[in-house]
């Protein structure tokens, strides 16, 4: 099996591999770039595994005129920019000790040892510069069946880094086959070791949850998280029941992790969200119960935030919104309140002017934005 993707044949990428190869070292594409290429999805990052030590990679790359950044030398990784393309080049490794967050590694020249320390079998795939795929652990079969499975013993992989619990669910959401269900062995291990999540930083947890909830359909994975007791640790008080209806209602609407997080509810303090993200999610929660019409919401919040509220509201009610809600929301977003302060002056000034404007605005919203200036000023509802 060979990869045919254009990124493999980029001049800088092939030049870097050639620099290593002509010096007697091996260079293999590894991990996400191989996985995504085989699945036919975009390749975002290029990782290269090699038996050359970091200092050798650095010397060879610099002599070839490439820019080198020592991003993680202690763990065997240097970043090489060749032909304007960023490559993460890492020496084959094996773990000596792990503490659930980080590992002490030793370098090796054995590709099988390097593969054995990776998280999932679909990430333990390599490819030669020619594109020829190398599969030391049988990950191709799992990839073909879209089965997210830990390398070796699931418990051991998780104890090496508890973030792998969240990655297991995220990878199932992004790459797994929802009709086949989640890997039972991996799910059981995640459930047994779930409390290890408490050792992780809020930044790491939040980053994984953002990625998981941005998947096309995260509902089955999140339901499995709830089943394993993981969701309660990450989002105390969350309820996943409305997530599947929300994904159904979104249809061709672009998924937004903020919307999906809002419909889950629960405490957000373990995710280290920004103030803006927290305010956005809080606003969705508040407006869900306000029960304003789509047009009123569109005017009050703007088109995208109002869309989030409407979808979450109807997902929680497990009911389809009105067929014309898109058009109504847009009508509201494009509407302008017909009364200005100048229309009430000089008869009203200061606080009295502000109060009257609010009263008229409330009447306008109650009319579903139908009353014009004349009707509002004369106090008519027709």
Secondary structure, 3 states (H helix, E strand, C coil): CECCCHHHHCHHHHHHHHHHHHCCCCEEEECHHHHHHHHCCCCCCEEEEECCCHHHHHHHHHHCCCEEEEEEHHHCEEEEEECCEEEEEEECEEEEEECECCEEEEECCCHHHHHHCCCEHHHCCEEECCCEEECCCCHHHHHHCCCCCECCCHHHHHHHECHHHHHHHHHHHHHCCCCCCCCHHHHHHHHHCHHHHHHCCHHHHHHHHHHHHCCCCCHHHHHHHHHHCHHHHHCCCCCCHHHHHHHHHHCCCCCCHHHHHHHHCCCCCCCCCCHHHHHHHHHHHHHHCCCCCHHHHHHHHCHHHHHHHHHHHHHHHCCCCCCCHHHHHHHHHHCCCCCCHHHCCCCCCHHHHHHHHHHHHHHHHHCCCCCCHHHHHCCCCC
